[in-house]
């Protein structure tokens, strides 16, 4: 049970940070998707390239490289998007895509952890529940993120002045 609390805290901390810093969580969600694409298509070649260029250097472990590729777009997006969500309603609604981004980050990161940590997390009851609901969580999060992005497009138009 104490490990479940740590896992729940690990899921809640990103949500709190995204909402408190008013970072557009829908963009973070999309950045996670980009990071996953990088892990799938670039990570193995990047590891080979690093080994080729600097064979004597202590290279990053494969899991560290993949985690860096997964989270680099997220960190860059978060820094660029600080305080980008305006209005109390939007800040409150940002919690929905933030929760989705947090769950997606965890679903994508856990398989990339070292084997010991990976298996320790997989044995937790909360992880089993999250992984069983994986398809639904990702699908709903993607839809909510799109709705959030679309709702921001409308606000950009209200500031325009139309000349007749």
N, C-alpha and C positions, 0 to 999 in steps of 0.2 A: 504493500500500500504506500509506503513512503516514496518508492520509486515512481509510482503513478502520479504522485503530487509533483514530483520534479518534472515529469513529462507534461503534465497539465500546465505547469508554470512556463515551461519552454514553449508551449503553444500560445500562452496568453501574453508573454512579454512582447513579441513582435506586434501583436494587435494593439497593445497599449502604446508602444512607440510610434506606430504608424498614425494612430489617431491623435496622440498628444502633439506630435510634430507636424500634424496636418499634411502628411505625405500622401500623395495620391496612390492609394493601395491598388487600384486597378492597374496602374502602370507598373507597380511592383509585381503584381501577378503576371503580367505579360513579360516582364523581365525574367521572372523565374522560368517561364516557358522558353524564352531565348536561351537561358543558361542550360536548360535541359537539352536543347538542340545542340548546343556547343559540346556538352558532355558526350552525347551520342555520336556526333560526327567528327569532332576535332580532338578530343582528349587523347585517344590512343596515338594518333599521329604526332601530337604535340609532345607526348612523353618520348616517343622515338626520336624526334628532332632534338630534344634537350639532351638525350643520351648520346646522339651523334655529335652535336656541337661541343659538348663538354663531358667526355666519357669519364674523366677522373673526378669531376665535381660530384658532391653528394646531391643527387637529384631528389626532388620531392617524391614522396611515395605516390603511387598511382591514385590512391584515394584522396590524398591531399590536393593533387592537381585537379582531379575531377570536382572536388568541393569548391576549389578556387574558381574554376570555370563556371560552376553553377551559381555561385553567389557574387561574382564580380559585377555582372550586369545589374543585379539587385542593389548592391551598394552604390554603384554609380547613379542609378535611377533615384535612389533614396536621397542622395546628396543633392542632386539637381532639383528634386521635387519638394525640398523642404518648404513648408508653409504654402503649398500650392492649392490647398483646398480651402475655399472661402465660404463663409456663411455657416451659421450654427446647424442648420438642417443637413447640409452637405457633410459637415464634420461628423455629425452623428451617423449619417448614412455610410460614411467611409469605413465605419466599423465592420460592415458586412463584407466588402471585398478584402478588408484587412484580415478578417477571420479566414476567408478563403485562401488568401496568400500564405497565411501562417500554416494552415493545414497542408497546402501544396508544398511549401518549403520543407516541411517535415517528411512528407511522403517521398519527396525526391532525394532528400539528404540521407535518410537512414540507410538505404541500400549502399550508399557510397562510404559509409563509416568503416572503420577497421572491423574485421570479423568479430572480435570479442565484443565491442560496443554494439555492433549491429545485432548480434544474437541476444545480448542482454536487453536491448530495447524491444526486440520482437517477442520476448517472453512476457512482456507486461500486458495486462488486461486492456488498458487504454489503447495501446498500439493495435491490439487485435481488433478492437471496435473501429478504430480509425481506418485500418487497412481493409476491413470488410466493407466499409462504406466509401471506399476510395472512388469508385466511378461516379457515385452520386455527388460526393463532395466536390470533385473536380468539375463535373458538369454544371452544378449549381453555381459554383464559384466563378466559372467562366461566364455564365449568363449574367450574374450580378455585376461582374466587372464590366461587361459590355454595356449594361444599362447605366452604370455609373459614368462611364465615358461618354455615352450618348447624352446623358443629362447635362454634362458640362458643355457640350457643343451648343446647346440651347442658350446657356448663359453668355456665351461669347457673342452671340448675335444681338442680344439686348443692348449692348454698348454701342452698336453701330448706328450711325445716323444716315438715314436714307434721303437723298435729294431727289426731288421730282422735277 
